[in-house]
Amino acid sequence: MKSAWERFEPNGWREYSLIDSGNGRKLERWGEVVTIRPEVTAIWSPGLSDKEWHQLANAEFVQDGSRSGKWKRYKKCPDHWQISYPSSRGKLTFNLRFTQFKHLGVFPEQAANWEFIIDHIQRFPNPRVLNLFAYTGGASLAARAAGAEVTHVDSIRAVIDWTRENMESSRLTDIRWVVEDALRFVQREAKRGNKYHGVIMDPPSWGISPGKGKKKWKLEDQLVELIESTAEIVEKQHFLILNTYSGLANSTLETLINTSFPPSNTACGDLILHSETERKLATGSCLRSWI
């Protein structure tokens, strides 16, 4: 088995680009819409001037709290629009919109994982894939486009509905939707004896599940339990993707996987977006393992 450190960088985007980054912000193009958003890790000086940024931008997200804020419009632009990613198994289409949490509906750096998912699904007959903390479902769309039976789990109903829009816009069908706490769902699947060829997870640093019996989630407290439970529901031959935006070191993720799963090939490193002004922006940690 092998282990490697990598930069995971998407190369297939045509309708998204990171134009520039620096001074705690990033300048991005989403189709015809250009935005400015906060980015705490962009501590360097940008390649373009502040004047150039605002000449290009349609809107800027201005924070008024630690996790929320408002969009300031500079130019006319739609409230809702689409961009597509040309995956090796067909076009994946995402419905974008301005939210009060600065997100638009897709994490573009994750395209590096979508191609990995598509490639590895080909190894299995009748592949089954589980996407946990699945947000608006880029990984779910990629897996379904590659022919997998996909279960998409998120605790927020509105996000599931958003993903369904993306599935329909991508001309895909039959993704299984589950509105539930991810850890609880995995533990139930283990009791049922259900197995998956691929598991993708993108756990947040913290959160509270909605509805009755609100359950608190804190990554450092529950990630070990999640990984140990996940190890019970994978087939002997499988792949796993673990993303975090929490600051946990890559070596920490690798050690955690190696202590819970059988020996496997692993690659861990940073998810990277490379700007048009030659800035490399690390957006989170990523670990892949496969047997």
Rosetta blueprint (number, residue, H / E / L):
1 M L
2 K L
3 S E
4 A E
5 W E
6 E E
7 R E
8 F E
9 E L
10 P L
11 N L
12 G L
13 W L
14 R L
15 E L
16 Y E
17 S E
18 L E
19 I E
20 D E
21 S E
22 G E
23 N L
24 G L
25 R E
26 K E
27 L E
28 E E
29 R E
30 W E
31 G L
32 E L
33 V E
34 V E
35 T E
36 I E
37 R E
38 P E
39 E L
40 V L
41 T L
42 A L
43 I L
44 W L
45 S L
46 P L
47 G L
48 L L
49 S L
50 D H
51 K H
52 E H
53 W H
54 H H
55 Q H
56 L H
57 A L
58 N L
59 A E
60 E E
61 F E
62 V E
63 Q E
64 D L
65 G L
66 S L
67 R L
68 S L
69 G E
70 K E
71 W E
72 K E
73 R E
74 Y L
75 K L
76 K L
77 C L
78 P L
79 D L
80 H E
81 W E
82 Q E
83 I E
84 S E
85 Y E
86 P E
87 S E
88 S L
89 R L
90 G E
91 K E
92 L E
93 T E
94 F E
95 N E
96 L E
97 R E
98 F L
99 T L
100 Q L
101 F L
102 K L
103 H L
104 L L
105 G L
106 V L
107 F L
108 P H
109 E H
110 Q H
111 A H
112 A H
113 N H
114 W H
115 E H
116 F H
117 I H
118 I H
119 D H
120 H H
121 I H
122 Q L
123 R L
124 F L
125 P L
126 N L
127 P L
128 R E
129 V E
130 L E
131 N E
132 L E
133 F L
134 A L
135 Y L
136 T L
137 G L
138 G H
139 A H
140 S H
141 L H
142 A H
143 A H
144 R H
145 A H
146 A L
147 G L
148 A L
149 E E
150 V E
151 T E
152 H E
153 V E
154 D E
155 S L
156 I L
157 R H
158 A H
159 V H
160 I H
161 D H
162 W H
163 T H
164 R H
165 E H
166 N H
167 M H
168 E H
169 S H
170 S L
171 R L
172 L L
173 T L
174 D L
175 I L
176 R E
177 W E
178 V E
179 V E
180 E L
181 D L
182 A H
183 L H
184 R H
185 F H
186 V H
187 Q H
188 R H
189 E H
190 A H
191 K H
192 R H
193 G L
194 N L
195 K L
196 Y E
197 H E
198 G E
199 V E
200 I E
201 M E
202 D L
203 P L
204 P L
205 S L
206 W E
207 G E
208 I E
209 S L
210 P L
211 G L
212 K L
213 G L
214 K L
215 K L
216 K E
217 W E
218 K E
219 L H
220 E H
221 D H
222 Q H
223 L H
224 V H
225 E H
226 L H
227 I H
228 E H
229 S H
230 T H
231 A L
232 E L
233 I L
234 V E
235 E E
236 K E
237 Q E
238 H E
239 F E
240 L E
241 I E
242 L E
243 N E
244 T E
245 Y L
246 S L
247 G L
248 L L
249 A L
250 N H
251 S H
252 T H
253 L H
254 E H
255 T H
256 L H
257 I H
258 N H
259 T H
260 S H
261 F L
262 P L
263 P L
264 S L
265 N E
266 T E
267 A E
268 C E
269 G E
270 D E
271 L E
272 I E
273 L E
274 H E
275 S L
276 E L
277 T L
278 E L
279 R L
280 K E
281 L E
282 A E
283 T E
284 G E
285 S E
286 C E
287 L E
288 R E
289 S E
290 W E
291 I L
